[in-house]
Amino acid sequence: MSSPRQSTTEIEAELLAFLESRVKVSLDADADLFASGAVTSLFSLELVVHVETVYGVAVGGDELKMDNFRTVRSMTALIERLRGNPTTGGADA
């Protein structure tokens, strides 16, 4: 499990590495993963499990929506929000 003290940049880098290792294409943190076809609905379930397992958060209720998983930046913001650490414009605090 990753450290709760990871910076925004570190979380983004880990998510990008995970995604790129799975989909075998280079991605940008702002790329729409669903529109690009990089993430399918089936893979999105694996992505939710990855976020919960690696970052020690529980994604449920209103947080379990496509927009929270659309980009690496939106996933990073979700992780930080669930950890009680809201992002400030995607930059490290």
N, C-alpha and C positions, 0 to 999 in steps of 0.2 A: 504494500500500500504506500502511496506517495505521501510525503510530508505535508501537513496542513499549512506549512509556511512557504510553500512554493509560490513564486511570483507569477504574475499573469503571463509573462513571457515564457517561463518554464512550463506552465500548464499548456499553453498554446503549442510549444515545441513538442511536448510529449504526445498531445492529441494528433498533431500533424504526422509525427513519426508512426504512431499506431495506424492511422488511416492510410498513409502511404504504403505501409507494409502490407496492408490488407487489400487495397484496391490497385496497387502497382502503378500508380500515376502520381506525379508531383502535384501538390495542391497548395493553394494560398489560404491564409487564415480567413479571408473574406469571401472565398468562393462558395457559391450556393451548392452544397453537396448533393441535394436532391435534383435540382435543375440540371446539373452537369451529368447526372447519371452515376456519379461516384458512389452514392449510397442508395441502396434499394430499401424497400419497406422491410424486407427480411433482415438485412444487415443493420437497419436502424435499431432493431431489438438488441442485437449484439452490442451496438454502440451504447445503448442505455445501460446494459449490464456492465460494460467496461467502465463507464463513468462512475457508476455506483461502487464498483469493486475497487478500482484504483484510487478514487478520491474520497471514499468513505462517506458518501452522501446517499440519500434516498430520494429518488425522483418519483414523484407521484402527484396525483390530483391535478391542479392547474399547471404544474411545471412539466407534465408529461405531454408536451405538444411539439409539433414539428418545428415551429419557429425557434425553440430552444436548442435544436440540433441541426439547424439549417447551415450554419457555418461554424468553423472552429472558434471564432470569436464569441458567437452566441453560446456555445457550449462552455467556454471559459467563464463567461459572465454568469451562467447558470450555476456552475460549480462554486464560484466565489459567493454568489448569493445564498446558496444552500449551506455554505460554511459560515454564513454570517459576515462575509467580507465583500460587500458590493464593489464591483469594479468602478473605476473612475475613468470612463471614456476609453477603456481598453489599455490604458497605460499603467505601468507599475506605480503603486502608491508610495 
